[in-house]
Amino acid sequence: MTNPASGTAPAANMKVDQARLWDSLMEMAKIGPGIAGGNNRQTLTDEDGEARHLFQRWCEDAGMVMTVDQMGNMFMRHEGEEPDLDPVYIGSHLDTQPTGGKYDGVLGVLAGLEVIRSIHDLGVRTRRPIVVTNWTNEEGSRFAPAMMASGVFAGVIERDHAYARTDAHGLRFGDELERIGWKGEEVPGDRKIHAMFEYHIEQGPILEAEGKDIGIVTHGQGLRWIECTVTGKGQHTGSTPMRMRRNAGRGLAQLTELAHEIAMKHQPNAVGAIGHIDVYPNSRNIIPEKVVFTVDLRSHLLPVLLSMTEEFLSKAPAICEALGCSFEAQIVGQFDPPAFDETLLNRIREASDRLGYSRMDVVSGAGHDACWINKVAPTVMIMCPCVDGLSHNEAEEISPEWASAGADVLLHAVLETAEIVT
């Protein structure tokens, strides 16, 4: 990968339309409403398809041309003065968690659209094309793993493996992609990227606590998702003596504590917890026979991440054996911590300063499509604060001012990278 060239810096008075960006966010939030003010717009559902059609209409109204690849990734192209040059990309995702907020991912996609709308308003032309992207299945809540379609694009996940992934009802990703009508012809990865920008809410409390407008993401955290199965014996809770129990629930409890202890040993450079849990038979008066759960370990330091994973997998079997239970595990999601492009990082810093926004460098605690695209092109992330750090929660909230500040920085950095024609 080569460092993306810099063009003329935009004038400090070039900004997005804050009200229009906010209106777009609120209009998109009407699709797949949750039950508590957020959204349930999981990937490849009818609601996801509806959101895609709305995004397509908005982009085409702004003069962009759409291409869709075999993973359903949407590429909305705004032409440059030199169409043969590799484009600058702005990308994130429109899918949500089952109890997701209105901004996670969606902000990055619609801010990309707002960049193009603002370019039209300002009468600006660029040498390079600009492409706004909706990456399919970033969340991974319905089909694991997360960041699936960007992973296929980057060559780290096989397309057919992705197609074969099933949801909780046994429905296949490939079949659902065809069902909602968003399976394209383009081979994933068969396009060049000069640079990619992803704008996202922080999903943490640091920016708000520090009073900063802009988070400049220097690194992403790597992660390992370890799906564990602890198997004991389902027995009556009232008539089985304590000493004779093989309680899979105790295995869950003790391995939850093990994951916590391992992460605490590596502070402040790691986190870890148990996430998704299924208990069988999940009856009030039956000792748990089997528990299936996922351990989520993360660090922006690869040696730390590998050490935590190795320690958990080496200690867990003995803990379960002592309880009379068996233990099985497989890694169902993983990526190594990325370091984002230094040239683009400096461009974000300079744009923030030029616009008068306060800023700080941060490490992303969550996985994002930019983490995979970083393997094939220079990539960077911008973050805006979110209230109390809440995310993957219907109470997730940001302000119009926060949203537009990051979009202003995005506009400036993208224009400089796509090279303004004077």
C-alpha positions as CSV (number, residue, x, y, z in Angstrom):
1,M,0.0,0.0,0.0
2,T,1.2,3.5,-0.8
3,N,0.5,6.6,1.3
4,P,-2.5,8.5,-0.2
5,A,-1.4,11.8,-1.8
6,S,-2.5,15.1,-0.4
7,G,-4.2,17.8,-2.4
8,T,-5.1,21.4,-1.5
9,A,-6.6,21.8,2.0
10,P,-10.2,22.9,1.9
11,A,-11.1,26.4,3.3
12,A,-12.1,26.4,6.9
13,N,-15.6,27.6,6.1
14,M,-16.5,24.5,4.2
15,K,-18.9,22.5,6.3
16,V,-21.8,20.0,6.0
17,D,-25.4,20.8,6.4
18,Q,-26.0,19.8,10.0
19,A,-29.8,19.9,9.8
20,R,-29.9,17.8,6.6
21,L,-27.5,15.2,8.1
22,W,-29.7,14.9,11.2
23,D,-32.9,14.7,9.2
24,S,-31.4,11.8,7.2
25,L,-30.5,10.0,10.5
26,M,-34.0,10.4,11.8
27,E,-35.7,9.3,8.6
28,M,-33.5,6.2,8.4
29,A,-34.4,5.4,12.0
30,K,-38.0,5.0,11.1
31,I,-37.1,1.8,9.3
32,G,-36.9,-1.2,11.7
33,P,-37.8,0.6,14.9
34,G,-37.0,-1.1,18.2
35,I,-39.3,-1.2,21.2
36,A,-37.5,1.5,23.3
37,G,-36.5,4.2,20.8
38,G,-33.7,2.5,18.9
39,N,-33.6,0.1,16.0
40,N,-33.9,-3.6,15.2
41,R,-32.7,-3.7,11.6
42,Q,-30.7,-6.8,11.5
43,T,-28.8,-7.8,8.4
44,L,-30.7,-9.3,5.4
45,T,-34.1,-8.8,7.0
46,D,-36.9,-7.1,5.1
47,E,-36.1,-4.0,7.1
48,D,-32.5,-4.1,6.0
49,G,-33.7,-4.3,2.4
50,E,-36.0,-1.3,2.9
51,A,-33.1,0.7,4.4
52,R,-30.9,-0.1,1.4
53,H,-33.6,1.1,-1.0
54,L,-33.9,4.4,0.8
55,F,-30.1,4.9,0.8
56,Q,-30.0,4.0,-2.9
57,R,-32.7,6.6,-3.7
58,W,-30.9,9.3,-1.7
59,C,-27.6,8.6,-3.4
60,E,-29.0,8.5,-6.9
61,D,-30.8,11.7,-6.2
62,A,-27.4,13.1,-5.4
63,G,-26.1,12.0,-8.7
64,M,-24.3,8.8,-7.6
65,V,-24.2,5.5,-9.5
66,M,-24.7,2.2,-7.7
67,T,-22.8,-1.1,-7.9
68,V,-23.5,-4.1,-5.7
69,D,-21.1,-7.0,-5.2
70,Q,-21.9,-10.7,-4.5
71,M,-21.9,-10.0,-0.7
72,G,-24.5,-7.3,-1.0
73,N,-21.9,-4.5,-0.4
74,M,-23.3,-1.2,-1.9
75,F,-20.9,1.1,-3.7
76,M,-22.3,4.5,-4.5
77,R,-19.9,6.4,-6.9
78,H,-19.6,10.1,-7.2
79,E,-17.5,10.8,-10.3
80,G,-14.1,12.6,-10.3
81,E,-12.5,14.7,-13.0
82,E,-10.1,11.8,-13.7
83,P,-12.3,8.7,-13.6
84,D,-9.4,6.2,-14.0
85,L,-7.9,7.2,-10.7
86,D,-8.5,4.9,-7.7
87,P,-11.4,6.3,-5.7
88,V,-11.6,7.6,-2.1
89,Y,-14.0,5.5,-0.1
90,I,-16.3,6.5,2.8
91,G,-17.9,3.5,4.4
92,S,-19.7,1.9,7.4
93,H,-22.9,-0.1,7.8
94,L,-26.7,0.2,7.9
95,D,-27.5,-3.0,9.8
96,T,-28.1,-2.9,13.6
97,Q,-28.1,-5.1,16.6
98,P,-31.5,-6.6,17.7
99,T,-31.7,-3.8,20.3
100,G,-29.5,-1.3,18.5
101,G,-29.3,2.5,18.4
102,K,-30.0,4.9,15.6
103,Y,-26.4,5.9,15.0
104,D,-24.0,2.9,15.3
105,G,-22.7,2.5,11.7
106,V,-25.6,4.5,10.2
107,L,-23.9,7.7,11.0
108,G,-20.8,6.8,8.9
109,V,-22.9,5.8,5.9
110,L,-25.2,8.9,5.9
111,A,-22.3,11.2,6.7
112,G,-20.7,9.9,3.6
113,L,-23.9,10.8,1.7
114,E,-23.8,14.2,3.3
115,V,-20.2,14.7,2.1
116,I,-21.4,14.2,-1.4
117,R,-24.4,16.5,-1.0
118,S,-22.2,19.2,0.5
119,I,-19.7,18.9,-2.4
120,H,-22.6,19.6,-4.7
121,D,-23.7,22.6,-2.6
122,L,-20.2,24.0,-2.5
123,G,-19.6,23.5,-6.2
124,V,-16.4,21.5,-5.5
125,R,-14.8,19.1,-8.0
126,T,-12.2,16.5,-7.2
127,R,-9.6,14.6,-9.3
128,R,-10.5,11.3,-7.8
129,P,-13.9,9.7,-7.6
130,I,-15.5,9.3,-4.2
131,V,-17.5,6.1,-3.3
132,V,-19.9,5.9,-0.4
133,T,-20.2,2.3,0.9
134,N,-22.7,0.3,2.9
135,W,-20.8,-2.9,4.1
136,T,-23.1,-5.9,4.6
137,N,-23.4,-7.6,8.1
138,E,-21.0,-5.6,10.1
139,E,-22.8,-6.4,13.3
140,G,-22.7,-10.2,13.1
141,S,-25.7,-10.4,15.4
142,R,-27.8,-12.5,13.0
143,F,-25.0,-14.2,11.1
144,A,-21.5,-14.7,12.7
145,P,-18.8,-13.5,12.3
146,A,-19.1,-9.7,12.5
147,M,-17.7,-7.6,9.6
148,M,-18.4,-10.5,7.3
149,A,-18.8,-8.8,3.9
150,S,-15.8,-6.5,4.4
151,G,-13.8,-9.5,5.5
152,V,-14.7,-11.3,2.2
153,F,-13.8,-8.1,0.3
154,A,-10.4,-8.1,2.0
155,G,-9.8,-11.8,1.4
156,V,-9.8,-13.0,5.0
157,I,-13.2,-14.8,4.9
158,E,-14.1,-17.1,2.0
159,R,-17.3,-16.1,0.2
160,D,-18.8,-19.5,0.2
161,H,-18.1,-19.9,3.9
162,A,-20.0,-16.6,4.5
163,Y,-22.9,-17.8,2.3
164,A,-23.2,-21.0,4.4
165,R,-23.5,-19.2,7.7
166,T,-26.9,-19.8,9.4
167,D,-28.9,-17.7,11.8
168,A,-30.8,-19.0,14.9
169,H,-33.6,-20.3,12.7
170,G,-31.2,-22.2,10.3
171,L,-31.6,-19.7,7.5
172,R,-28.5,-19.4,5.3
173,F,-26.8,-16.0,4.7
174,G,-26.5,-16.7,0.9
175,D,-30.2,-17.6,0.6
176,E,-31.4,-14.5,2.6
177,L,-29.1,-12.3,0.5
178,E,-30.9,-13.5,-2.6
179,R,-34.3,-13.4,-0.9
180,I,-34.1,-9.7,-0.2
181,G,-32.8,-9.0,-3.7
182,W,-29.3,-7.6,-2.8
183,K,-27.0,-10.2,-4.3
184,G,-24.9,-8.4,-7.0
185,E,-22.6,-9.6,-9.7
186,E,-19.3,-8.0,-8.8
187,V,-16.7,-10.2,-7.3
188,P,-15.9,-8.9,-3.8
189,G,-12.5,-7.3,-3.8
190,D,-12.4,-6.6,-7.5
191,R,-12.0,-2.9,-7.1
192,K,-9.2,-0.5,-6.2
193,I,-9.3,1.7,-3.1
194,H,-7.0,4.8,-2.9
195,A,-8.0,5.3,0.8
196,M,-11.0,4.6,3.0
197,F,-12.5,6.7,5.8
198,E,-14.9,5.3,8.4
199,Y,-16.9,7.7,10.6
200,H,-18.5,6.1,13.7
201,I,-19.8,6.9,17.2
202,E,-17.2,6.1,19.8
203,Q,-19.3,3.4,21.6
204,G,-17.4,4.3,24.8
205,P,-17.4,7.2,27.3
206,I,-13.9,8.7,26.8
207,L,-14.6,11.5,24.4
208,E,-17.6,12.8,26.3
209,A,-15.7,12.5,29.6
210,E,-12.7,14.4,28.2
211,G,-14.9,17.1,26.5
212,K,-13.4,16.3,23.0
213,D,-15.3,16.8,19.7
214,I,-13.2,14.4,17.6
215,G,-11.7,11.0,18.3
216,I,-8.8,10.0,15.9
217,V,-8.5,6.3,15.9
218,T,-4.9,5.2,15.8
219,H,-5.5,1.5,16.4
220,G,-8.4,-0.9,16.5
221,Q,-8.6,-3.7,19.1
222,G,-8.0,-7.2,17.9
223,L,-10.4,-9.8,19.2
224,R,-11.0,-13.5,19.7
225,W,-14.6,-14.8,20.0
226,I,-14.4,-18.2,21.7
227,E,-17.6,-20.2,21.5
228,C,-17.6,-22.6,24.5
229,T,-19.8,-25.6,25.3
230,V,-19.9,-26.9,28.8
231,T,-21.8,-30.2,29.1
232,G,-23.0,-31.7,32.4
233,K,-26.1,-33.6,33.3
234,G,-29.7,-32.4,33.4
235,Q,-31.2,-33.5,36.7
236,H,-34.0,-32.4,39.0
237,T,-32.9,-29.5,41.2
238,G,-34.9,-30.7,44.2
239,S,-34.0,-34.3,44.3
240,T,-30.4,-34.5,43.2
241,P,-27.9,-34.3,46.1
242,M,-25.4,-31.4,45.8
243,R,-22.4,-33.7,45.8
244,M,-23.8,-35.7,42.9
245,R,-24.5,-32.8,40.5
246,R,-22.8,-32.1,37.2
247,N,-23.9,-28.6,36.9
248,A,-23.0,-26.9,33.6
249,G,-24.2,-23.6,35.0
250,R,-21.3,-23.7,37.5
251,G,-18.9,-24.1,34.6
252,L,-20.4,-21.0,33.0
253,A,-20.0,-19.1,36.3
254,Q,-16.4,-20.1,36.9
255,L,-15.4,-19.5,33.3
256,T,-17.0,-16.1,33.4
257,E,-14.7,-15.3,36.4
258,L,-11.7,-16.8,34.6
259,A,-12.3,-14.5,31.5
260,H,-12.5,-11.5,33.9
261,E,-9.4,-12.4,35.8
262,I,-7.4,-12.9,32.6
263,A,-8.4,-9.5,31.3
264,M,-7.7,-7.8,34.6
265,K,-4.1,-9.1,34.5
266,H,-3.5,-7.1,31.4
267,Q,-4.9,-3.7,32.4
268,P,-5.1,-1.2,30.9
269,N,-4.5,-2.9,27.6
270,A,-7.2,-5.5,27.4
271,V,-10.9,-6.3,28.1
272,G,-12.8,-9.6,28.3
273,A,-16.3,-10.8,29.2
274,I,-18.9,-13.5,28.5
275,G,-21.4,-12.3,25.9
276,H,-24.0,-14.5,24.3
277,I,-25.4,-17.4,26.5
278,D,-27.7,-20.3,25.8
279,V,-28.7,-22.6,28.6
280,Y,-30.3,-26.0,28.1
281,P,-32.9,-27.0,28.9
282,N,-33.4,-23.6,30.6
283,S,-36.1,-24.7,33.0
284,R,-36.6,-23.5,36.6
285,N,-36.3,-26.9,38.2
286,I,-33.7,-28.6,36.0
287,I,-30.0,-28.3,36.7
288,P,-28.4,-26.9,33.5
289,E,-27.4,-29.8,31.3
290,K,-25.5,-27.7,28.7
291,V,-24.4,-24.1,28.4
292,V,-23.2,-22.6,25.1
293,F,-21.6,-19.1,25.4
294,T,-19.1,-16.8,23.8
295,V,-16.0,-15.4,25.4
296,D,-15.0,-12.0,24.0
297,L,-11.4,-11.1,24.5
298,R,-9.9,-7.9,23.0
299,S,-6.6,-5.9,23.0
300,H,-4.9,-3.5,20.6
301,L,-1.6,-5.4,21.4
302,L,-1.4,-8.7,19.5
303,P,0.9,-10.4,22.1
304,V,-1.5,-9.6,24.8
305,L,-4.5,-10.9,22.8
306,L,-2.7,-14.2,22.0
307,S,-1.6,-14.6,25.6
308,M,-5.1,-14.1,26.9
309,T,-6.6,-16.6,24.4
310,E,-4.0,-19.2,25.2
311,E,-4.5,-18.9,28.9
312,F,-8.3,-19.2,28.7
313,L,-8.2,-22.3,26.5
314,S,-5.5,-24.0,28.6
315,K,-7.3,-23.4,32.0
316,A,-10.9,-23.9,31.0
317,P,-10.9,-27.7,30.5
318,A,-9.5,-28.5,34.0
319,I,-12.1,-26.1,35.6
320,C,-14.9,-28.0,34.0
321,E,-13.4,-31.4,34.6
322,A,-13.3,-30.6,38.3
323,L,-17.1,-30.0,38.2
324,G,-17.8,-33.3,36.4
325,C,-18.4,-31.5,33.1
326,S,-16.9,-31.6,29.7
327,F,-15.6,-28.5,27.8
328,E,-15.4,-27.8,24.1
329,A,-14.4,-24.6,22.3
330,Q,-13.9,-23.1,18.9
331,I,-12.9,-19.7,17.7
332,V,-15.8,-18.3,15.8
333,G,-14.6,-14.7,15.2
334,Q,-11.1,-13.2,15.1
335,F,-9.0,-10.4,13.8
336,D,-5.6,-9.0,14.8
337,P,-5.4,-5.4,16.0
338,P,-4.9,-3.0,13.1
339,A,-2.8,0.2,13.1
340,F,-4.4,2.9,10.9
341,D,-2.5,4.9,8.2
342,E,-0.3,7.6,9.6
343,T,-0.7,10.0,6.7
344,L,-4.5,9.8,7.0
345,L,-4.3,10.2,10.8
346,N,-2.3,13.4,10.4
347,R,-4.8,14.6,7.8
348,I,-7.6,14.1,10.3
349,R,-5.7,16.0,13.0
350,E,-5.0,18.9,10.7
351,A,-8.6,19.1,9.6
352,S,-9.8,19.1,13.2
353,D,-7.4,21.9,14.0
354,R,-8.3,23.9,10.9
355,L,-12.0,23.7,11.8
356,G,-11.4,24.6,15.5
357,Y,-12.6,21.2,16.9
358,S,-11.0,19.7,20.0
359,R,-9.5,16.3,19.4
360,M,-7.7,13.3,20.9
361,D,-6.2,10.1,19.8
362,V,-8.2,7.0,20.8
363,V,-8.1,3.2,20.4
364,S,-11.3,1.6,19.1
365,G,-12.6,-1.0,21.6
366,A,-14.9,-2.4,18.9
367,G,-14.4,-4.1,15.6
368,H,-15.3,-2.2,12.4
369,D,-15.2,-2.7,8.7
370,A,-12.2,-0.4,8.5
371,C,-10.2,-3.1,10.4
372,W,-10.5,-5.5,7.5
373,I,-10.2,-2.9,4.7
374,N,-7.0,-1.7,6.4
375,K,-5.4,-4.9,5.1
376,V,-5.9,-3.9,1.5
377,A,-5.8,-0.1,1.5
378,P,-4.8,2.9,3.6
379,T,-7.6,3.4,6.1
380,V,-8.5,5.6,9.0
381,M,-11.4,6.1,11.4
382,I,-13.0,9.2,12.9
383,M,-15.2,9.0,16.0
384,C,-17.7,11.3,17.7
385,P,-18.8,11.2,21.3
386,C,-21.9,9.3,22.5
387,V,-23.8,10.0,25.7
388,D,-22.6,7.9,28.6
389,G,-20.7,5.7,26.1
390,L,-23.9,3.7,25.5
391,S,-24.0,1.6,22.3
392,H,-25.6,-1.6,21.1
393,N,-28.4,-0.2,23.2
394,E,-31.7,1.5,22.2
395,A,-30.8,4.3,24.6
396,E,-27.7,5.2,22.4
397,E,-27.6,8.9,21.8
398,I,-25.5,11.6,20.2
399,S,-26.2,15.3,19.5
400,P,-26.6,17.0,16.1
401,E,-23.5,19.1,16.9
402,W,-21.4,16.1,17.6
403,A,-22.6,14.4,14.4
404,S,-21.8,17.4,12.2
405,A,-18.4,18.1,13.8
406,G,-17.1,14.7,12.7
407,A,-18.8,15.0,9.4
408,D,-17.1,18.4,8.8
409,V,-13.7,16.8,9.5
410,L,-14.6,13.9,7.2
411,L,-15.5,16.3,4.5
412,H,-12.2,18.1,4.8
413,A,-10.1,15.0,4.9
414,V,-11.9,13.3,2.0
415,L,-11.6,16.4,-0.2
416,E,-7.9,16.8,0.5
417,T,-7.4,13.1,-0.2
418,A,-9.6,13.1,-3.4
419,E,-7.7,16.3,-4.4
420,I,-9.8,19.4,-5.0
421,V,-9.6,20.7,-8.6
422,T,-8.9,24.4,-8.6
